[in-house]
Amino acid sequence: MALKNTWSRMRKSITDQFRDQDHLTQQRAWYLYLFCISGFMMFVFLGFLLATIDLDKARSAAAPLGIILLTTAAGGILIRRGKYKIAAYGMLIIEVFNTTAGFVIKYYSPIIYEGFVSYSHFIYITIIFAALFCERKAILITLLWYIGLYFTYFYAVKDQISPEALSLVKSSFADGLVGIVLTSVLAALIITAMRNANKQLVNSVADVREASSKLADMSGVIDTSSSNLARGASSQAAAMQQTSAMLKEIAD
């Protein structure tokens, strides 16, 4: 029960920061905040696990892990201060930079053609992130950037590898390119569906408010009519009483 109340209070504190925004922005801010918290905790655990298993690998991964930890922590702080768009687009830009830097690092590694295999899944995560927390233009810009990165990397490594590995590189390049495009299309459909659902919700609320306003107006008219009818009935009762008194005087 206490955990549920804590969860509810935390959610309310985030959504209250964006009370002047639409429902979709409030929900996005809340889920991005959860994403920041879970990502921070996950990578802290991953860093601890690497340090206990392989200290040399943990040292080599210290820089990217540190960037991710700082990014998620900064994102959570910005959302707490009501800066949702800065947090979302800032995290997206840093993620794009990380994947691009990964390709550059792989280019100077002993096995340069593994870049497609090593970083494709991070590209998919970045595109889905753009769909959930940014706008459609962000998806398009991210897609164009990664397509350019893929072609640049492919033409940079294809002349430096053996003919036996070239077929693998071509296959990885084609598979990755198709995956990026299809993921971007699905991401655009997701954000379009989210926008349409939010628009229908706003329209429904507006219809309910309009119906409530009309009902309030009708209630006012009915109340006025009832008051007029009551005053008319009272006047008729007084007139009948006077007539009855006059008839009594005549009878006397």
Rosetta constraint file for C-alpha pairs under 8 A:
AtomPair CA 1 CA 5 HARMONIC 6.25 0.50
AtomPair CA 2 CA 6 HARMONIC 6.12 0.50
AtomPair CA 3 CA 7 HARMONIC 6.07 0.50
AtomPair CA 4 CA 8 HARMONIC 6.13 0.50
AtomPair CA 5 CA 9 HARMONIC 6.10 0.50
AtomPair CA 6 CA 10 HARMONIC 6.12 0.50
AtomPair CA 7 CA 11 HARMONIC 6.17 0.50
AtomPair CA 8 CA 12 HARMONIC 6.07 0.50
AtomPair CA 9 CA 13 HARMONIC 6.06 0.50
AtomPair CA 10 CA 14 HARMONIC 6.42 0.50
AtomPair CA 11 CA 15 HARMONIC 6.22 0.50
AtomPair CA 11 CA 30 HARMONIC 6.53 0.50
AtomPair CA 12 CA 16 HARMONIC 5.83 0.50
AtomPair CA 13 CA 17 HARMONIC 6.66 0.50
AtomPair CA 14 CA 18 HARMONIC 7.30 0.50
AtomPair CA 14 CA 26 HARMONIC 7.81 0.50
AtomPair CA 14 CA 29 HARMONIC 7.16 0.50
AtomPair CA 14 CA 30 HARMONIC 6.02 0.50
AtomPair CA 14 CA 79 HARMONIC 7.44 0.50
AtomPair CA 14 CA 80 HARMONIC 6.48 0.50
AtomPair CA 15 CA 19 HARMONIC 6.28 0.50
AtomPair CA 15 CA 26 HARMONIC 5.22 0.50
AtomPair CA 15 CA 27 HARMONIC 7.32 0.50
AtomPair CA 15 CA 29 HARMONIC 7.27 0.50
AtomPair CA 15 CA 30 HARMONIC 6.57 0.50
AtomPair CA 17 CA 80 HARMONIC 7.28 0.50
AtomPair CA 17 CA 81 HARMONIC 7.28 0.50
AtomPair CA 17 CA 82 HARMONIC 5.34 0.50
AtomPair CA 18 CA 25 HARMONIC 7.45 0.50
AtomPair CA 18 CA 26 HARMONIC 5.81 0.50
AtomPair CA 18 CA 82 HARMONIC 6.54 0.50
AtomPair CA 19 CA 26 HARMONIC 7.35 0.50
AtomPair CA 21 CA 25 HARMONIC 6.21 0.50
AtomPair CA 21 CA 26 HARMONIC 6.75 0.50
AtomPair CA 22 CA 26 HARMONIC 6.53 0.50
AtomPair CA 23 CA 27 HARMONIC 6.29 0.50
AtomPair CA 23 CA 198 HARMONIC 7.10 0.50
AtomPair CA 24 CA 28 HARMONIC 6.08 0.50
AtomPair CA 24 CA 194 HARMONIC 7.83 0.50
AtomPair CA 24 CA 195 HARMONIC 7.83 0.50
AtomPair CA 24 CA 198 HARMONIC 6.20 0.50
AtomPair CA 25 CA 29 HARMONIC 6.04 0.50
AtomPair CA 26 CA 30 HARMONIC 6.32 0.50
AtomPair CA 27 CA 31 HARMONIC 6.23 0.50
AtomPair CA 28 CA 32 HARMONIC 5.93 0.50
AtomPair CA 28 CA 132 HARMONIC 7.32 0.50
AtomPair CA 28 CA 133 HARMONIC 6.04 0.50
AtomPair CA 29 CA 33 HARMONIC 6.09 0.50
AtomPair CA 29 CA 79 HARMONIC 6.68 0.50
AtomPair CA 29 CA 84 HARMONIC 6.06 0.50
AtomPair CA 30 CA 34 HARMONIC 6.43 0.50
AtomPair CA 31 CA 35 HARMONIC 6.07 0.50
AtomPair CA 32 CA 36 HARMONIC 6.18 0.50
AtomPair CA 32 CA 76 HARMONIC 7.95 0.50
AtomPair CA 32 CA 88 HARMONIC 7.67 0.50
AtomPair CA 32 CA 133 HARMONIC 7.14 0.50
AtomPair CA 33 CA 37 HARMONIC 6.33 0.50
AtomPair CA 33 CA 75 HARMONIC 7.42 0.50
AtomPair CA 33 CA 76 HARMONIC 5.45 0.50
AtomPair CA 33 CA 79 HARMONIC 6.67 0.50
AtomPair CA 34 CA 38 HARMONIC 6.03 0.50
AtomPair CA 35 CA 39 HARMONIC 5.82 0.50
AtomPair CA 36 CA 40 HARMONIC 6.00 0.50
AtomPair CA 36 CA 72 HARMONIC 4.64 0.50
AtomPair CA 36 CA 73 HARMONIC 6.63 0.50
AtomPair CA 36 CA 75 HARMONIC 6.43 0.50
AtomPair CA 36 CA 76 HARMONIC 5.73 0.50
AtomPair CA 37 CA 41 HARMONIC 6.27 0.50
AtomPair CA 37 CA 72 HARMONIC 7.09 0.50
AtomPair CA 37 CA 73 HARMONIC 7.58 0.50
AtomPair CA 37 CA 76 HARMONIC 7.10 0.50
AtomPair CA 38 CA 42 HARMONIC 5.97 0.50
AtomPair CA 39 CA 43 HARMONIC 6.13 0.50
AtomPair CA 39 CA 69 HARMONIC 7.80 0.50
AtomPair CA 39 CA 72 HARMONIC 6.60 0.50
AtomPair CA 40 CA 44 HARMONIC 6.15 0.50
AtomPair CA 40 CA 68 HARMONIC 7.67 0.50
AtomPair CA 40 CA 69 HARMONIC 5.51 0.50
AtomPair CA 40 CA 72 HARMONIC 5.82 0.50
AtomPair CA 40 CA 73 HARMONIC 6.79 0.50
AtomPair CA 41 CA 45 HARMONIC 6.23 0.50
AtomPair CA 42 CA 46 HARMONIC 6.14 0.50
AtomPair CA 43 CA 47 HARMONIC 5.95 0.50
AtomPair CA 43 CA 65 HARMONIC 6.81 0.50
AtomPair CA 43 CA 68 HARMONIC 7.75 0.50
AtomPair CA 43 CA 69 HARMONIC 6.94 0.50
AtomPair CA 44 CA 48 HARMONIC 6.25 0.50
AtomPair CA 44 CA 69 HARMONIC 7.59 0.50
AtomPair CA 45 CA 49 HARMONIC 6.07 0.50
AtomPair CA 46 CA 50 HARMONIC 6.12 0.50
AtomPair CA 47 CA 51 HARMONIC 6.13 0.50
AtomPair CA 47 CA 58 HARMONIC 6.62 0.50
AtomPair CA 47 CA 62 HARMONIC 7.72 0.50
AtomPair CA 47 CA 65 HARMONIC 7.22 0.50
AtomPair CA 48 CA 52 HARMONIC 6.34 0.50
AtomPair CA 49 CA 53 HARMONIC 6.18 0.50
AtomPair CA 50 CA 54 HARMONIC 5.49 0.50
AtomPair CA 50 CA 55 HARMONIC 6.56 0.50
AtomPair CA 50 CA 57 HARMONIC 6.83 0.50
AtomPair CA 50 CA 58 HARMONIC 5.11 0.50
AtomPair CA 51 CA 55 HARMONIC 4.73 0.50
AtomPair CA 51 CA 57 HARMONIC 7.77 0.50
AtomPair CA 51 CA 58 HARMONIC 5.25 0.50
AtomPair CA 51 CA 59 HARMONIC 7.97 0.50
AtomPair CA 54 CA 58 HARMONIC 6.27 0.50
AtomPair CA 55 CA 59 HARMONIC 6.23 0.50
AtomPair CA 56 CA 60 HARMONIC 6.39 0.50
AtomPair CA 57 CA 61 HARMONIC 6.15 0.50
AtomPair CA 58 CA 62 HARMONIC 5.92 0.50
AtomPair CA 59 CA 63 HARMONIC 7.99 0.50
AtomPair CA 61 CA 65 HARMONIC 6.04 0.50
AtomPair CA 62 CA 66 HARMONIC 5.87 0.50
AtomPair CA 63 CA 67 HARMONIC 6.29 0.50
AtomPair CA 64 CA 68 HARMONIC 6.24 0.50
AtomPair CA 64 CA 98 HARMONIC 7.79 0.50
AtomPair CA 65 CA 69 HARMONIC 6.12 0.50
AtomPair CA 66 CA 70 HARMONIC 6.09 0.50
AtomPair CA 67 CA 71 HARMONIC 6.01 0.50
AtomPair CA 68 CA 72 HARMONIC 6.15 0.50
AtomPair CA 69 CA 73 HARMONIC 6.06 0.50
AtomPair CA 70 CA 74 HARMONIC 5.92 0.50
AtomPair CA 71 CA 75 HARMONIC 6.01 0.50
AtomPair CA 71 CA 91 HARMONIC 6.39 0.50
AtomPair CA 71 CA 94 HARMONIC 7.68 0.50
AtomPair CA 72 CA 76 HARMONIC 6.25 0.50
AtomPair CA 72 CA 91 HARMONIC 7.69 0.50
AtomPair CA 73 CA 77 HARMONIC 6.35 0.50
AtomPair CA 74 CA 78 HARMONIC 6.13 0.50
AtomPair CA 74 CA 87 HARMONIC 7.55 0.50
AtomPair CA 75 CA 79 HARMONIC 6.25 0.50
AtomPair CA 75 CA 87 HARMONIC 4.80 0.50
AtomPair CA 75 CA 88 HARMONIC 7.35 0.50
AtomPair CA 75 CA 90 HARMONIC 7.99 0.50
AtomPair CA 75 CA 91 HARMONIC 7.04 0.50
AtomPair CA 76 CA 80 HARMONIC 6.23 0.50
AtomPair CA 76 CA 87 HARMONIC 7.71 0.50
AtomPair CA 77 CA 81 HARMONIC 6.43 0.50
AtomPair CA 78 CA 82 HARMONIC 6.36 0.50
AtomPair CA 78 CA 83 HARMONIC 5.05 0.50
AtomPair CA 78 CA 84 HARMONIC 6.62 0.50
AtomPair CA 78 CA 86 HARMONIC 7.37 0.50
AtomPair CA 78 CA 87 HARMONIC 5.83 0.50
AtomPair CA 79 CA 83 HARMONIC 5.19 0.50
AtomPair CA 79 CA 84 HARMONIC 5.07 0.50
AtomPair CA 79 CA 87 HARMONIC 6.59 0.50
AtomPair CA 83 CA 87 HARMONIC 6.30 0.50
AtomPair CA 84 CA 88 HARMONIC 6.14 0.50
AtomPair CA 85 CA 89 HARMONIC 5.95 0.50
AtomPair CA 85 CA 90 HARMONIC 8.00 0.50
AtomPair CA 85 CA 134 HARMONIC 7.71 0.50
AtomPair CA 86 CA 90 HARMONIC 5.63 0.50
AtomPair CA 87 CA 91 HARMONIC 6.03 0.50
AtomPair CA 88 CA 92 HARMONIC 6.25 0.50
AtomPair CA 88 CA 133 HARMONIC 6.02 0.50
AtomPair CA 88 CA 134 HARMONIC 6.50 0.50
AtomPair CA 89 CA 93 HARMONIC 6.12 0.50
AtomPair CA 89 CA 134 HARMONIC 6.79 0.50
AtomPair CA 90 CA 94 HARMONIC 6.25 0.50
AtomPair CA 91 CA 95 HARMONIC 6.11 0.50
AtomPair CA 92 CA 96 HARMONIC 6.23 0.50
AtomPair CA 92 CA 126 HARMONIC 6.81 0.50
AtomPair CA 92 CA 129 HARMONIC 7.24 0.50
AtomPair CA 92 CA 130 HARMONIC 6.69 0.50
AtomPair CA 93 CA 97 HARMONIC 6.13 0.50
AtomPair CA 94 CA 98 HARMONIC 6.11 0.50
AtomPair CA 95 CA 99 HARMONIC 6.34 0.50
AtomPair CA 95 CA 126 HARMONIC 6.52 0.50
AtomPair CA 96 CA 100 HARMONIC 6.16 0.50
AtomPair CA 96 CA 123 HARMONIC 7.79 0.50
AtomPair CA 96 CA 126 HARMONIC 7.01 0.50
AtomPair CA 96 CA 142 HARMONIC 7.70 0.50
AtomPair CA 97 CA 101 HARMONIC 6.00 0.50
AtomPair CA 98 CA 102 HARMONIC 6.10 0.50
AtomPair CA 99 CA 103 HARMONIC 6.50 0.50
AtomPair CA 99 CA 119 HARMONIC 6.51 0.50
AtomPair CA 99 CA 122 HARMONIC 6.76 0.50
AtomPair CA 99 CA 123 HARMONIC 6.93 0.50
AtomPair CA 100 CA 104 HARMONIC 6.48 0.50
AtomPair CA 100 CA 149 HARMONIC 7.42 0.50
AtomPair CA 101 CA 105 HARMONIC 6.11 0.50
AtomPair CA 102 CA 106 HARMONIC 6.08 0.50
AtomPair CA 102 CA 115 HARMONIC 7.69 0.50
AtomPair CA 102 CA 119 HARMONIC 7.12 0.50
AtomPair CA 103 CA 107 HARMONIC 6.13 0.50
AtomPair CA 103 CA 115 HARMONIC 5.63 0.50
AtomPair CA 103 CA 119 HARMONIC 7.40 0.50
AtomPair CA 103 CA 153 HARMONIC 7.48 0.50
AtomPair CA 104 CA 108 HARMONIC 6.83 0.50
AtomPair CA 105 CA 109 HARMONIC 6.45 0.50
AtomPair CA 106 CA 111 HARMONIC 7.34 0.50
AtomPair CA 106 CA 112 HARMONIC 5.38 0.50
AtomPair CA 106 CA 113 HARMONIC 7.81 0.50
AtomPair CA 106 CA 114 HARMONIC 7.22 0.50
AtomPair CA 106 CA 115 HARMONIC 5.68 0.50
AtomPair CA 107 CA 111 HARMONIC 7.84 0.50
AtomPair CA 107 CA 112 HARMONIC 4.71 0.50
AtomPair CA 107 CA 113 HARMONIC 7.53 0.50
AtomPair CA 107 CA 115 HARMONIC 7.34 0.50
AtomPair CA 107 CA 153 HARMONIC 7.94 0.50
AtomPair CA 107 CA 157 HARMONIC 7.48 0.50
AtomPair CA 108 CA 112 HARMONIC 6.58 0.50
AtomPair CA 112 CA 157 HARMONIC 6.85 0.50
AtomPair CA 113 CA 157 HARMONIC 6.56 0.50
AtomPair CA 113 CA 161 HARMONIC 7.67 0.50
AtomPair CA 113 CA 169 HARMONIC 6.22 0.50
AtomPair CA 114 CA 118 HARMONIC 5.99 0.50
AtomPair CA 115 CA 119 HARMONIC 6.11 0.50
AtomPair CA 116 CA 120 HARMONIC 5.73 0.50
AtomPair CA 116 CA 150 HARMONIC 7.93 0.50
AtomPair CA 116 CA 169 HARMONIC 7.92 0.50
AtomPair CA 116 CA 172 HARMONIC 6.13 0.50
AtomPair CA 116 CA 173 HARMONIC 6.48 0.50
AtomPair CA 116 CA 176 HARMONIC 6.79 0.50
AtomPair CA 117 CA 172 HARMONIC 6.88 0.50
AtomPair CA 119 CA 123 HARMONIC 6.51 0.50
AtomPair CA 120 CA 124 HARMONIC 6.53 0.50
AtomPair CA 120 CA 176 HARMONIC 6.38 0.50
AtomPair CA 121 CA 125 HARMONIC 6.34 0.50
AtomPair CA 122 CA 126 HARMONIC 6.19 0.50
AtomPair CA 123 CA 127 HARMONIC 6.34 0.50
AtomPair CA 123 CA 146 HARMONIC 7.72 0.50
AtomPair CA 123 CA 180 HARMONIC 7.38 0.50
AtomPair CA 124 CA 128 HARMONIC 6.29 0.50
AtomPair CA 124 CA 179 HARMONIC 7.93 0.50
AtomPair CA 124 CA 180 HARMONIC 6.56 0.50
AtomPair CA 124 CA 183 HARMONIC 6.60 0.50
AtomPair CA 125 CA 129 HARMONIC 6.07 0.50
AtomPair CA 126 CA 130 HARMONIC 6.26 0.50
AtomPair CA 127 CA 131 HARMONIC 6.37 0.50
AtomPair CA 127 CA 139 HARMONIC 6.26 0.50
AtomPair CA 127 CA 142 HARMONIC 6.90 0.50
AtomPair CA 127 CA 143 HARMONIC 7.55 0.50
AtomPair CA 127 CA 183 HARMONIC 7.12 0.50
AtomPair CA 127 CA 184 HARMONIC 6.31 0.50
AtomPair CA 127 CA 187 HARMONIC 6.94 0.50
AtomPair CA 128 CA 132 HARMONIC 6.24 0.50
AtomPair CA 128 CA 183 HARMONIC 7.61 0.50
AtomPair CA 128 CA 184 HARMONIC 7.77 0.50
AtomPair CA 128 CA 187 HARMONIC 5.91 0.50
AtomPair CA 129 CA 133 HARMONIC 6.02 0.50
AtomPair CA 129 CA 134 HARMONIC 7.53 0.50
AtomPair CA 130 CA 134 HARMONIC 4.86 0.50
AtomPair CA 130 CA 135 HARMONIC 6.88 0.50
AtomPair CA 130 CA 136 HARMONIC 7.92 0.50
AtomPair CA 130 CA 138 HARMONIC 6.22 0.50
AtomPair CA 130 CA 139 HARMONIC 5.72 0.50
AtomPair CA 130 CA 187 HARMONIC 7.91 0.50
AtomPair CA 131 CA 135 HARMONIC 6.58 0.50
AtomPair CA 131 CA 136 HARMONIC 6.93 0.50
AtomPair CA 131 CA 138 HARMONIC 7.99 0.50
AtomPair CA 131 CA 139 HARMONIC 6.46 0.50
AtomPair CA 131 CA 187 HARMONIC 5.13 0.50
AtomPair CA 131 CA 188 HARMONIC 6.52 0.50
AtomPair CA 131 CA 190 HARMONIC 6.82 0.50
AtomPair CA 131 CA 191 HARMONIC 5.56 0.50
AtomPair CA 132 CA 190 HARMONIC 7.89 0.50
AtomPair CA 132 CA 191 HARMONIC 6.71 0.50
AtomPair CA 134 CA 138 HARMONIC 6.31 0.50
AtomPair CA 134 CA 139 HARMONIC 7.87 0.50
AtomPair CA 135 CA 139 HARMONIC 6.88 0.50
AtomPair CA 135 CA 191 HARMONIC 7.40 0.50
AtomPair CA 136 CA 140 HARMONIC 6.43 0.50
AtomPair CA 136 CA 188 HARMONIC 6.13 0.50
AtomPair CA 136 CA 191 HARMONIC 6.97 0.50
AtomPair CA 137 CA 141 HARMONIC 6.14 0.50
AtomPair CA 138 CA 142 HARMONIC 6.01 0.50
AtomPair CA 139 CA 143 HARMONIC 6.03 0.50
AtomPair CA 139 CA 184 HARMONIC 6.56 0.50
AtomPair CA 139 CA 187 HARMONIC 7.43 0.50
AtomPair CA 139 CA 188 HARMONIC 7.02 0.50
AtomPair CA 140 CA 144 HARMONIC 6.22 0.50
AtomPair CA 140 CA 184 HARMONIC 7.61 0.50
AtomPair CA 141 CA 145 HARMONIC 6.12 0.50
AtomPair CA 142 CA 146 HARMONIC 6.21 0.50
AtomPair CA 143 CA 147 HARMONIC 6.15 0.50
AtomPair CA 143 CA 180 HARMONIC 7.11 0.50
AtomPair CA 143 CA 181 HARMONIC 7.10 0.50
AtomPair CA 143 CA 184 HARMONIC 6.59 0.50
AtomPair CA 144 CA 148 HARMONIC 6.16 0.50
AtomPair CA 145 CA 149 HARMONIC 6.13 0.50
AtomPair CA 146 CA 150 HARMONIC 5.97 0.50
AtomPair CA 146 CA 180 HARMONIC 7.89 0.50
AtomPair CA 147 CA 151 HARMONIC 6.29 0.50
AtomPair CA 147 CA 177 HARMONIC 6.95 0.50
AtomPair CA 147 CA 180 HARMONIC 7.93 0.50
AtomPair CA 148 CA 152 HARMONIC 6.04 0.50
AtomPair CA 149 CA 153 HARMONIC 6.00 0.50
AtomPair CA 150 CA 154 HARMONIC 6.03 0.50
AtomPair CA 150 CA 173 HARMONIC 7.20 0.50
AtomPair CA 150 CA 177 HARMONIC 7.35 0.50
AtomPair CA 151 CA 155 HARMONIC 6.18 0.50
AtomPair CA 152 CA 156 HARMONIC 6.07 0.50
AtomPair CA 153 CA 157 HARMONIC 6.26 0.50
AtomPair CA 154 CA 158 HARMONIC 5.87 0.50
AtomPair CA 154 CA 169 HARMONIC 7.77 0.50
AtomPair CA 154 CA 173 HARMONIC 7.08 0.50
AtomPair CA 155 CA 159 HARMONIC 7.38 0.50
AtomPair CA 156 CA 160 HARMONIC 7.78 0.50
AtomPair CA 157 CA 161 HARMONIC 6.66 0.50
AtomPair CA 158 CA 166 HARMONIC 6.47 0.50
AtomPair CA 158 CA 169 HARMONIC 7.55 0.50
AtomPair CA 161 CA 165 HARMONIC 6.38 0.50
AtomPair CA 161 CA 166 HARMONIC 6.50 0.50
AtomPair CA 162 CA 166 HARMONIC 6.24 0.50
AtomPair CA 163 CA 167 HARMONIC 7.12 0.50
AtomPair CA 164 CA 168 HARMONIC 7.62 0.50
AtomPair CA 165 CA 169 HARMONIC 6.29 0.50
AtomPair CA 166 CA 170 HARMONIC 6.13 0.50
AtomPair CA 167 CA 171 HARMONIC 6.17 0.50
AtomPair CA 168 CA 172 HARMONIC 6.07 0.50
AtomPair CA 169 CA 173 HARMONIC 5.92 0.50
AtomPair CA 170 CA 174 HARMONIC 6.12 0.50
AtomPair CA 171 CA 175 HARMONIC 6.06 0.50
AtomPair CA 172 CA 176 HARMONIC 5.89 0.50
AtomPair CA 173 CA 177 HARMONIC 6.04 0.50
AtomPair CA 174 CA 178 HARMONIC 6.17 0.50
AtomPair CA 175 CA 179 HARMONIC 6.10 0.50
AtomPair CA 176 CA 180 HARMONIC 6.11 0.50
AtomPair CA 177 CA 181 HARMONIC 6.30 0.50
AtomPair CA 178 CA 182 HARMONIC 6.11 0.50
AtomPair CA 179 CA 183 HARMONIC 5.90 0.50
AtomPair CA 180 CA 184 HARMONIC 6.09 0.50
AtomPair CA 181 CA 185 HARMONIC 6.26 0.50
AtomPair CA 182 CA 186 HARMONIC 6.21 0.50
AtomPair CA 183 CA 187 HARMONIC 6.00 0.50
AtomPair CA 184 CA 188 HARMONIC 6.11 0.50
AtomPair CA 185 CA 189 HARMONIC 6.30 0.50
AtomPair CA 186 CA 190 HARMONIC 6.15 0.50
AtomPair CA 187 CA 191 HARMONIC 6.30 0.50
AtomPair CA 188 CA 192 HARMONIC 6.09 0.50
AtomPair CA 189 CA 193 HARMONIC 6.11 0.50
AtomPair CA 190 CA 194 HARMONIC 6.22 0.50
AtomPair CA 191 CA 195 HARMONIC 6.11 0.50
AtomPair CA 192 CA 196 HARMONIC 6.14 0.50
AtomPair CA 193 CA 197 HARMONIC 6.08 0.50
AtomPair CA 194 CA 198 HARMONIC 6.18 0.50
AtomPair CA 195 CA 199 HARMONIC 6.08 0.50
AtomPair CA 196 CA 200 HARMONIC 6.14 0.50
AtomPair CA 197 CA 201 HARMONIC 6.16 0.50
AtomPair CA 198 CA 202 HARMONIC 6.19 0.50
AtomPair CA 199 CA 203 HARMONIC 6.16 0.50
AtomPair CA 200 CA 204 HARMONIC 6.02 0.50
AtomPair CA 201 CA 205 HARMONIC 6.20 0.50
AtomPair CA 202 CA 206 HARMONIC 6.15 0.50
AtomPair CA 203 CA 207 HARMONIC 6.12 0.50
AtomPair CA 204 CA 208 HARMONIC 6.19 0.50
AtomPair CA 205 CA 209 HARMONIC 6.16 0.50
AtomPair CA 206 CA 210 HARMONIC 6.12 0.50
AtomPair CA 207 CA 211 HARMONIC 6.08 0.50
AtomPair CA 208 CA 212 HARMONIC 6.04 0.50
AtomPair CA 209 CA 213 HARMONIC 6.09 0.50
AtomPair CA 210 CA 214 HARMONIC 6.21 0.50
AtomPair CA 211 CA 215 HARMONIC 6.07 0.50
AtomPair CA 212 CA 216 HARMONIC 6.09 0.50
AtomPair CA 213 CA 217 HARMONIC 6.24 0.50
AtomPair CA 214 CA 218 HARMONIC 6.14 0.50
AtomPair CA 215 CA 219 HARMONIC 6.06 0.50
AtomPair CA 216 CA 220 HARMONIC 6.24 0.50
AtomPair CA 217 CA 221 HARMONIC 6.31 0.50
AtomPair CA 218 CA 222 HARMONIC 6.11 0.50
AtomPair CA 219 CA 223 HARMONIC 6.01 0.50
AtomPair CA 220 CA 224 HARMONIC 6.13 0.50
AtomPair CA 221 CA 225 HARMONIC 6.11 0.50
AtomPair CA 222 CA 226 HARMONIC 6.01 0.50
AtomPair CA 223 CA 227 HARMONIC 6.17 0.50
AtomPair CA 224 CA 228 HARMONIC 6.21 0.50
AtomPair CA 225 CA 229 HARMONIC 6.04 0.50
AtomPair CA 226 CA 230 HARMONIC 6.05 0.50
AtomPair CA 227 CA 231 HARMONIC 6.21 0.50
AtomPair CA 228 CA 232 HARMONIC 6.11 0.50
AtomPair CA 229 CA 233 HARMONIC 6.08 0.50
AtomPair CA 230 CA 234 HARMONIC 6.14 0.50
AtomPair CA 231 CA 235 HARMONIC 6.18 0.50
AtomPair CA 232 CA 236 HARMONIC 6.18 0.50
AtomPair CA 233 CA 237 HARMONIC 6.12 0.50
AtomPair CA 234 CA 238 HARMONIC 6.24 0.50
AtomPair CA 235 CA 239 HARMONIC 6.18 0.50
AtomPair CA 236 CA 240 HARMONIC 6.10 0.50
AtomPair CA 237 CA 241 HARMONIC 6.15 0.50
AtomPair CA 238 CA 242 HARMONIC 6.28 0.50
AtomPair CA 239 CA 243 HARMONIC 6.18 0.50
AtomPair CA 240 CA 244 HARMONIC 6.03 0.50
AtomPair CA 241 CA 245 HARMONIC 6.24 0.50
AtomPair CA 242 CA 246 HARMONIC 6.21 0.50
AtomPair CA 243 CA 247 HARMONIC 6.15 0.50
AtomPair CA 244 CA 248 HARMONIC 6.19 0.50
AtomPair CA 245 CA 249 HARMONIC 6.31 0.50
AtomPair CA 246 CA 250 HARMONIC 6.22 0.50
AtomPair CA 247 CA 251 HARMONIC 6.05 0.50
AtomPair CA 248 CA 252 HARMONIC 6.19 0.50
